[in-house]
Amino acid sequence: MKKIFSVFTSLVLVSLLIYPCGASDRAIQVAKRRLALVIGNSSYKASPLKNPVNDARDMAAVLKRLGFAVLLKTDADQKTMERSIRDFGNQLKSGGVGLFYFSGHGLQVYGRNYLVPVDAKIESPSDVKFEGVDAGRVLGKMQDAGNGLNIIILDACRDNPFARSFRSSEQGLAKMDAPTGSILAYSTAPGSLAADGSGRNGLYTSKLLKHMMTPGLLIERVFKNVRIEVMNESKKRQVPWESSSLTGDFYFKKVYPLSDKISTQPALAPVKTKEERIQRRKIRVKVKQGYWKKTILGEKYVPPVYEERWIEIKE
């Protein structure tokens, strides 16, 4: 009986460390599990694209640096995309932050948005429903998972390669509302087109990769910075757009406040196990004060020195 009680007590203490009570429940913390599905399609027979595969690979690399477990798919056919979205939704049921990124052809038909696989054979609007992947499927799977926060990024508003077969003049993607606890980001405003880009990456994704790595920015500020740069570079022809129903705070790269005092707490070895990660967190600490140094040209300020350290979480 004592052994059972001891195990139960340990589980309770671990759960309190992972899910602390109080006002901080509203904020999505860096330590929470992060999972991303990244898809980039370039090799279309009807209208190949230059950047999406590069976009997807670079996005996957940045997300991994930001602590995401990443599932990457490039030049995916319809079955691969649908299976990946289904598996992604199932994994999200374990909780945490979910991110879906798609770069490639996307189009709207009768007010619904479809992501286009590389094997799609589309000759008329009626084919899209059966050859494409409904973007609503992604939103639905993420909503079904019931996890804390979801991010959907669609860099998929290039020219419709099947436009000649369509009577409708609709272009770009249609507006979708973000489910509660999520943010939906478009590379350009609904009904508009996005540039594929002249360099390695599309215009939108190139700016997004840059600002995601900026420490201390709330996700809303990241997308605002991206919008400003894209608008300036495209001379306002491309205006990124978001729909948000977030209820908490999220940082791609969070920065802990720096202390003015020299840290005397000893540095610990990097975490290797799940148990250690629960009991520790990485912070930046000051290890050397700044000072004024006399030089031939006068006094020069030498800034303080900081370093990252793993420390024990103290209750």
Secondary structure, DSSP 4 states (H G I P E B T S, - for coil): -HHHHHHHHHHHHHHHHHS--SGGGGS--TTS-EEEEEEE----SSS--SSHHHHHHHHHHHHHHTT-EEEEEES--HHHHHHHHHHHHHHHTT-SEEEEEEES-EEEETTEEEEPPTT---SSHHHHHHHSEEHHHHHHHHHHHT-SEEEEEEE-----TTGGG-S----S----PPPTTEEEEESS-TT------SSSS-HHHHHHHHHHTSTT-BHHHHHHHHHHHHHHHTTTS---EEEE---S--BSS--PPPPSSPP-SPPBPPP-SHHHHHHEEEEEEEEE--EEEEETTEEEEE--EEEEEEEE---
